[in-house]
Amino acid sequence: MISAASLARRIALLANADAELAARLRSAGISRSPFKFRARQLRGALAGLAASGAAFGAIGVRPLLALAGALGVAAAVYGASEHFLGRSIASRRAQITEELPIIAEQIGMLLASGMSLTNALDSAARRGEGICAEGLEQVGSRVAGGTAVEVALAEWADDAGSAEIRRFVGVLTLHEDTTDVAALVSDEARSARMEAHRRLIAHIERRSEQVWIPVTVAALVPGCVLLAIPFSDALNGYAAL
């Protein structure tokens, strides 16, 4: 018998899981709801289960092995969608890291020229392209609908799921507390550009390592084979004694 407290805990866990998935979907730029995403995952897994089970049965695989293989295929199909979601999030955050310094510099210059924050955001959204410009367009739409600009910016930061955008939004929300917000935005733009440069260098180094590992192995294998031949002959001679 399930108690009311246990049922409440399970409902809370499911709600938290849906909220976490919804945040991940927003970070990936996917408008699908968590329910639709999970339903699509399950349909794909069931289709993989049915297709692989029929294929294993057609080639005469034993029932237990066929069931295990079909379950493995279903799990792989289910996991592939999770992997795709993770790759989409990583790709989108990488694009944000590249685009944010340019957007931040534009907004900093517009604020320094005396433009208000709302007008600066709208102008940067119209001039820019990419994920950050789309986010600023959404901010402008929310502000036009009556939402405070600070709230709209915070919503953008939550949807993007990017630490860089959260810091940038934190600087922008200081516009009512300081008269030198343009200088702060420019500093944040330089910081974002340095972070993008650091990530680019790290990516180049990882790619360099990925290239040199197979090259090194390919260079060492022939030498190991040449060394193994006389060693094998010596062992054979020793065994013949």
Secondary structure, DSSP 8 states (H G I E B T S, - for coil): ---HHHHHHHHHHHHHHHHHHHHHHHHTT----HHHHHHHHHHHHHHHHHHHHHHHHHTT--HHHHHHHHHHHHHHHHHHHHHHHHHHHHHHHHHHHHHHHHHHHHHHHHHHTT--HHHHHHHHHHH--SHHHHHHHHHHHHHHTT--HHHHHHHHHHHHT-HHHHHHHHHHTTTTT-S-HHHHHHHHHHHHHHHHHHHHHHHHHHHHHHHHHHHHHHHHHHHHHHHHHHHHHHHHHHHH-
